[in-house]
Every structure is written in structure tokens, then in C-alpha cells.
Amino acid sequence: MTEMTLSTAPSVNVQMLIRAPAAKVFEAFVNPDITTKFWFTRSDGPLEVGTPNRFYFDMYGVSGPVEVIAVDQNKRILIEWGEDPHKSTVEWTFEARPDDTTLVKISNAGFAGNGDELVAQAIDSMGGFAMLLAGAKAWLEHGIQLNLTGDSYPDGHH
């Protein structure tokens, strides 16, 4: 009988088909002038390797550091975000489809803490990234700003 090792650290994977070309969808995630239409309220600039950045969620009075590890034009973004001990990695991949749609996949891993903390972080991440993709879909396909991030915790506004 062979011994099997299972990872106990959770990771989060969400995906959404967006009915727009990969170049347009990718640009929406690296260009804060577009990203602010469906996610954070502002950032220090576009996502570029080697350029320090920060995402701001002004409605909640919070922000977090972002280190861009890799950007593959129209295909992939890899960041490390958050502050110790809650840093994690986030990877977006953009799969161009022949019908000018894009399958966006987001993976978040590297959570730290005990069992309950890991589960709470993973659940929070999954919900947040699912809302992010829904907001991006509404904006990119229909030009509708759903305000999902701000409306998800209205009592937490500053």
C-alpha cells in the first residue's frame, strides 16, 4: 500500500466566461481606470512587474499592497497581495476562445493560519473573486456598474 500525502492548505479557483475578446478583458484587469468600474475604488497605477502597487477599497477605509510577479500580455497576471501573515498569491488566466469570448480563471493560494482561519480566508476569497468576475462580466458585456464590492457590506462603509 502506498502512502498518500494530501495538502491541507486550501486554494480557491473560480472562473467565468466573459463575452469579450481576451485583449479587452485582460486590459480591464491591468488598467485601474477600467478595474475601478467593477472592483476596487483606486490603485497606485497599472499592474506592471517591478512597480509597487496598492489596491484601495475607500468605502471601507482599507487598502492592501500588491506585488506584481508576472504579466503575460492578454494571457496571465500573477500577483502576491496582502500583508503578513495574510499574504497570498492570485493568478488570473485569460483563455481566448474562437468566438471572441474569454474564459477568465482566478486562483488564490498561500493562505496562512490554523484550520478555521484557513477556511475563513478561502471562503472569503471565493466569494470576493466570484463577485469580481460577475462585476467584470456586467461591465465588459453590458457597460453596467453593479457596485458589488461596495454593496456587499453596506454597514462597513466609512
C-alpha positions as CSV (number, residue, x, y, z in Angstrom):
1,M,0.0,0.0,0.0
2,T,1.4,3.4,-0.9
3,E,1.2,6.4,1.4
4,M,-0.7,9.4,0.0
5,T,0.1,12.9,1.1
6,L,-2.7,15.4,0.9
7,S,-2.3,19.2,1.1
8,T,-4.3,20.7,3.9
9,A,-3.8,24.3,2.7
10,P,-6.9,25.4,0.7
11,S,-6.8,27.1,-2.6
12,V,-9.6,28.9,-4.4
13,N,-10.5,28.6,-8.0
14,V,-13.3,30.5,-9.8
15,Q,-14.0,31.1,-13.4
16,M,-16.4,33.0,-15.7
17,L,-16.9,33.2,-19.4
18,I,-16.9,36.9,-20.5
19,R,-18.3,37.7,-23.9
20,A,-15.5,40.0,-25.0
21,P,-12.1,39.4,-26.7
22,A,-9.1,38.5,-24.4
23,A,-7.3,41.7,-25.1
24,K,-10.2,43.8,-23.8
25,V,-10.8,41.6,-20.8
26,F,-7.1,41.5,-19.9
27,E,-6.8,45.3,-20.2
28,A,-9.8,45.6,-17.8
29,F,-7.7,43.8,-15.1
30,V,-4.4,45.6,-15.6
31,N,-5.7,49.2,-16.2
32,P,-7.2,50.7,-13.0
33,D,-9.3,53.2,-15.0
34,I,-11.3,50.2,-16.0
35,T,-10.9,47.9,-13.0
36,T,-12.4,50.6,-10.8
37,K,-15.7,50.1,-12.6
38,F,-16.1,46.7,-11.1
39,W,-13.7,46.1,-8.2
40,F,-11.5,48.4,-6.1
41,T,-12.0,52.2,-5.9
42,R,-8.5,53.1,-6.9
43,S,-4.9,51.8,-7.1
44,D,-1.4,53.3,-7.4
45,G,-1.3,52.6,-11.2
46,P,-1.5,49.8,-13.8
47,L,-0.3,46.3,-12.9
48,E,3.3,46.1,-14.0
49,V,6.1,43.8,-12.9
50,G,8.5,45.6,-10.6
51,T,6.2,48.6,-9.9
52,P,4.9,48.7,-6.3
53,N,1.2,49.0,-6.2
54,R,-1.7,49.1,-3.7
55,F,-5.4,48.4,-4.1
56,Y,-7.7,50.8,-2.2
57,F,-11.3,50.0,-1.1
58,D,-12.1,53.5,0.0
59,M,-15.7,52.7,1.0
60,Y,-14.3,50.5,3.8
61,G,-11.2,52.6,4.6
62,V,-8.8,49.7,3.7
63,S,-6.1,49.1,1.2
64,G,-3.5,46.4,0.6
65,P,-0.1,46.1,-1.0
66,V,0.2,44.3,-4.4
67,E,3.4,42.9,-5.8
68,V,3.2,42.0,-9.5
69,I,5.2,38.9,-10.1
70,A,4.3,38.2,-13.8
71,V,2.2,39.8,-16.6
72,D,1.9,37.8,-19.8
73,Q,0.1,40.1,-22.2
74,N,-3.6,39.0,-22.8
75,K,-2.9,35.7,-21.1
76,R,-1.9,35.9,-17.4
77,I,-1.4,38.0,-14.3
78,L,0.3,36.8,-11.2
79,I,0.4,38.8,-8.0
80,E,1.2,38.5,-4.3
81,W,-1.1,40.6,-2.2
82,G,-1.9,41.4,1.3
83,E,0.3,41.9,4.4
84,D,1.9,39.2,6.6
85,P,0.6,37.0,7.9
86,H,-2.2,37.1,5.4
87,K,-0.3,37.4,2.1
88,S,-1.4,35.1,-0.7
89,T,-0.9,34.7,-4.4
90,V,-3.5,35.4,-7.0
91,E,-3.3,34.3,-10.6
92,W,-5.6,35.3,-13.4
93,T,-5.5,33.5,-16.7
94,F,-7.3,34.6,-19.8
95,E,-8.2,31.9,-22.3
96,A,-9.1,33.4,-25.7
97,R,-11.9,31.4,-27.4
98,P,-12.5,31.3,-31.2
99,D,-15.9,33.1,-30.8
100,D,-14.2,36.3,-29.3
101,T,-15.1,35.3,-25.8
102,T,-12.6,34.8,-22.9
103,L,-12.7,32.3,-20.1
104,V,-11.2,34.1,-17.1
105,K,-9.9,31.8,-14.3
106,I,-8.7,33.1,-10.9
107,S,-6.7,31.0,-8.4
108,N,-5.9,32.2,-4.9
109,A,-3.5,30.2,-2.8
110,G,-1.0,30.6,0.0
111,F,-3.3,31.3,2.9
112,A,-1.8,31.2,6.4
113,G,-3.2,30.3,9.8
114,N,-4.8,27.5,11.6
115,G,-7.6,25.3,10.2
116,D,-10.5,27.7,11.0
117,E,-8.6,30.7,9.8
118,L,-7.6,29.0,6.5
119,V,-11.2,28.0,5.8
120,A,-12.5,31.5,6.6
121,Q,-9.9,33.1,4.3
122,A,-10.7,30.6,1.5
123,I,-14.4,31.2,1.8
124,D,-14.0,35.0,1.8
125,S,-11.7,34.8,-1.2
126,M,-14.0,32.6,-3.2
127,G,-17.0,34.9,-2.6
128,G,-14.9,38.0,-3.3
129,F,-13.4,36.7,-6.6
130,A,-16.8,35.3,-7.7
131,M,-18.3,38.8,-7.2
132,L,-15.3,40.3,-9.0
133,L,-15.9,38.1,-12.1
134,A,-19.6,38.9,-12.1
135,G,-18.9,42.6,-11.9
136,A,-16.4,42.4,-14.7
137,K,-18.8,40.4,-16.8
138,A,-21.6,43.0,-16.3
139,W,-19.2,45.9,-17.1
140,L,-17.4,44.4,-20.1
141,E,-20.5,42.9,-21.7
142,H,-23.2,45.5,-20.9
143,G,-21.5,48.6,-19.5
144,I,-23.3,48.2,-16.2
145,Q,-21.6,49.1,-13.0
146,L,-23.1,46.7,-10.4
147,N,-21.2,48.1,-7.3
148,L,-20.9,44.6,-5.9
149,T,-17.8,45.3,-3.8
150,G,-19.3,48.3,-2.1
151,D,-22.8,46.9,-1.8
152,S,-21.7,43.5,-0.3
153,Y,-21.0,45.1,3.2
154,P,-23.0,48.3,3.3
155,D,-22.7,48.7,7.1
156,G,-18.9,48.6,6.8
157,H,-18.7,51.9,4.8
158,H,-16.7,54.8,6.2
